[in-house]
Amino acid sequence: MFVKPAKEGLIVRDPDEKYRPIPASGKQVKKNAYWLRRLRDGDVVLSAAESKSKSSEPSKKKTKKKSEISEEKPLPSSKGDE
């Protein structure tokens, strides 16, 4: 989840980064009890714009088309070589 300090000038520390303050522009953090408490207490706000833009980027992983899969030749069997 992407969080930002709720108020300008508010320092919110990240326990996963040796308690360094998160930037005013916000930071992607793990959804855990610490950050949920910060959210509940009003120390941080969720920033949907940044978290959506990062998570909605299309995957660059190449997937094979059905036509490419069907054209692949099967591996030779070792059963007939005995």
PLY file of the C-alpha trace (Angstrom):
ply
format ascii 1.0
element vertex 82
property float x
property float y
property float z
element edge 81
property int vertex1
property int vertex2
end_header
0.00 0.00 0.00
1.17 3.53 -0.71
1.02 5.95 2.21
1.81 9.62 2.76
2.06 11.62 5.97
-1.42 12.98 6.76
-0.22 16.56 7.38
2.55 18.65 5.90
5.59 18.58 8.16
4.46 15.44 10.02
7.29 12.96 10.49
6.22 9.32 10.19
8.93 6.75 10.70
9.29 3.44 8.84
10.29 0.54 11.12
11.48 -1.49 8.12
13.98 1.25 7.23
15.66 1.68 10.63
12.91 4.15 11.62
13.89 6.68 9.00
11.08 9.12 8.13
9.06 8.39 5.02
9.22 11.13 2.38
6.47 13.75 2.22
5.67 12.47 -1.27
4.87 9.07 0.23
6.20 5.55 0.10
5.12 2.01 -0.81
4.99 -0.01 2.43
3.95 -3.48 3.54
0.38 -3.80 4.75
0.94 -4.82 8.36
-0.25 -3.94 11.86
2.14 -0.98 12.18
0.93 0.79 9.05
-2.71 -0.07 9.70
-2.36 1.59 13.14
-0.73 4.67 11.58
-3.65 4.81 9.15
-6.28 4.33 11.89
-4.64 6.98 14.08
-4.58 9.50 11.23
-0.79 9.72 10.96
-0.81 8.61 7.31
-3.28 8.58 4.45
-3.57 6.11 1.61
-2.63 7.53 -1.73
-4.50 5.51 -4.35
-3.05 7.33 -7.35
0.54 6.25 -6.76
-0.25 2.72 -5.62
-2.55 2.10 -8.61
-0.06 3.46 -11.12
2.63 1.11 -9.85
0.45 -1.97 -9.57
-1.48 -1.44 -12.80
1.57 -1.36 -15.03
1.32 -4.21 -17.51
3.59 -7.11 -16.89
6.59 -7.21 -19.20
6.78 -10.98 -18.87
6.32 -12.56 -22.28
3.67 -15.23 -22.49
3.33 -17.68 -25.35
0.33 -17.60 -27.63
-1.68 -20.77 -28.18
-0.38 -20.94 -31.74
3.23 -20.87 -30.49
2.55 -23.64 -27.98
0.89 -25.95 -30.51
3.78 -25.50 -32.97
6.39 -26.68 -30.47
7.74 -30.17 -31.13
7.46 -32.74 -28.32
10.66 -33.93 -26.68
11.90 -37.33 -27.87
11.02 -40.25 -25.66
13.85 -42.30 -24.14
11.66 -45.43 -23.77
12.37 -46.71 -27.28
16.16 -46.31 -26.95
16.67 -49.28 -24.62
0 1
1 2
2 3
3 4
4 5
5 6
6 7
7 8
8 9
9 10
10 11
11 12
12 13
13 14
14 15
15 16
16 17
17 18
18 19
19 20
20 21
21 22
22 23
23 24
24 25
25 26
26 27
27 28
28 29
29 30
30 31
31 32
32 33
33 34
34 35
35 36
36 37
37 38
38 39
39 40
40 41
41 42
42 43
43 44
44 45
45 46
46 47
47 48
48 49
49 50
50 51
51 52
52 53
53 54
54 55
55 56
56 57
57 58
58 59
59 60
60 61
61 62
62 63
63 64
64 65
65 66
66 67
67 68
68 69
69 70
70 71
71 72
72 73
73 74
74 75
75 76
76 77
77 78
78 79
79 80
80 81
